[in-house]
Amino acid sequence: MAHILVIDDDPDVQNIFAQFLEKTNHNVEYVLDGKEGLKKMLQHTPDLIITDILMPEMDGLEVLQNIRDHHPGLPVIAISGGAKRSEIDFLPVAKQFGACKALEKPISKDALLQAIEELLPDSAKG
């Protein structure tokens, strides 16, 4: 069983992810911003982090930079729907900042579970 930390400021996204992940054997924790996510990461390092890019307080790129500084090998999935609202597609930038996978919102259940399984092959089977 893996410990997954989801950082996203949208409660609707968190609810969807909860539905996607509820039947897996993972321990999933949800926080609403990057600062709280980093605090949780320092208290107990998760096996995988899923982080949104566009968030108030601390954006996902700052989160990625902090993760890479403290836990360079920690797998991270970056998620964003920002390309629809902005001229900038942040997902390629997130990959440059060290995200292992980058998924565009809305994310399908299959795409999310496949990304988790690829990054956590020994524990992703639910």
N, C-alpha and C positions, 0 to 999 in steps of 0.2 A: 504494500500500500504506500503510495506516494503522498507527500504533503505538497499541495499546490496553493500558491498565493495568487489571487486575482486582484489586480489593482485597476479599478475603473470607476469614474465619477458618475456613471449612469446606473441608477438602481435597476432600470429595466434590463440592461445588459447583464447585470449581476443575476437577476432572476432567470433570464434565459440560460446563462451558463450553469446556474444551479440545476435547472431542469435537465440540461445536457449531461451533467456530471453526477446527478444523484444516484444513478444505478451503477456507478463504478465504485470500486473499493477505495477510492482516494479520499484523503482528508483535505477538504477544500476550505480555505479561509478567504474572506472577502473584505477589502478595504476600499474607501472612496477617494483616496488621493495618494499621490506619490510619497509625501512626507510620512503618512501613516504606514504606507507599504514598506518604506525603508526601516522604520522603527520596528515593524513586525519581523522583517528580515534579520535585523540585528539581534532580536530576542531569540529567534529560532529560525535557522536557515532552512527554507523550504527546498524541496527537490526540484521544483519548477516554478517560475513566475510567469504569469500572463499579465501584461500591462498595456493599458491604453496609451496612446501618444498624446492626444490633446486633452489636457486636464488643467484645472486651476491649481494654484499653490505651487506645484512642481510637475512639470510635464514629463511624459514618458521618456524623452531623450535624456533628461537629467537623471531619471530613475535608472536608465540603462547605464549611464556613465558611472553612477555610484555603485551599481551592481558589479560592473567590470572592475572597478577599483578595489572592491572588497572581496568579491567572489568571482574571479575571472572565468571559472569553468561552469558556473551555474547556468542551466538552460533557461532561455527567456523566449517567450512568444510575444511579439509586439502586435497590437491590434489597432486599427484606426478606420474611421469612416470619414476622416478629414479631407480626403481628396475630392469628395463631393461638395464640401463647403469652402474649399480653398484652392488656389492655383497650385499649391505645393502638395505633392504626394510624399507623405512622411515615411511610408513604409520602406522605400529603398534607403532613406537616411537612417532609419532604425537599424537596418541590417549593417550599415557602416558603423553604427555605435555598438554593435555586438549582439543584436538579436539573432537567435538561431533560426527563427521562423517569423514571417510577417504575413498576417492575415487581414484582409479587408472586410470591414463590417458591411452588411450583415454577414455573419459567419454561420455556415451550416454546421449542424451537429457532427456530421461525418468528417468535415474538414478539421474541426477542432479536435475530435478524438483521434484522428489520424496523426495530427501534428504532435499531440501528447504521446502517442504510442511510439512515434519515431524518436522522440527525445528521451523517453523513459521506457525503453523496450522491455526491461525486466519487470516493471511494476505497473504498466499501463493497462494490462488486461484486467477488465472488471468483471 
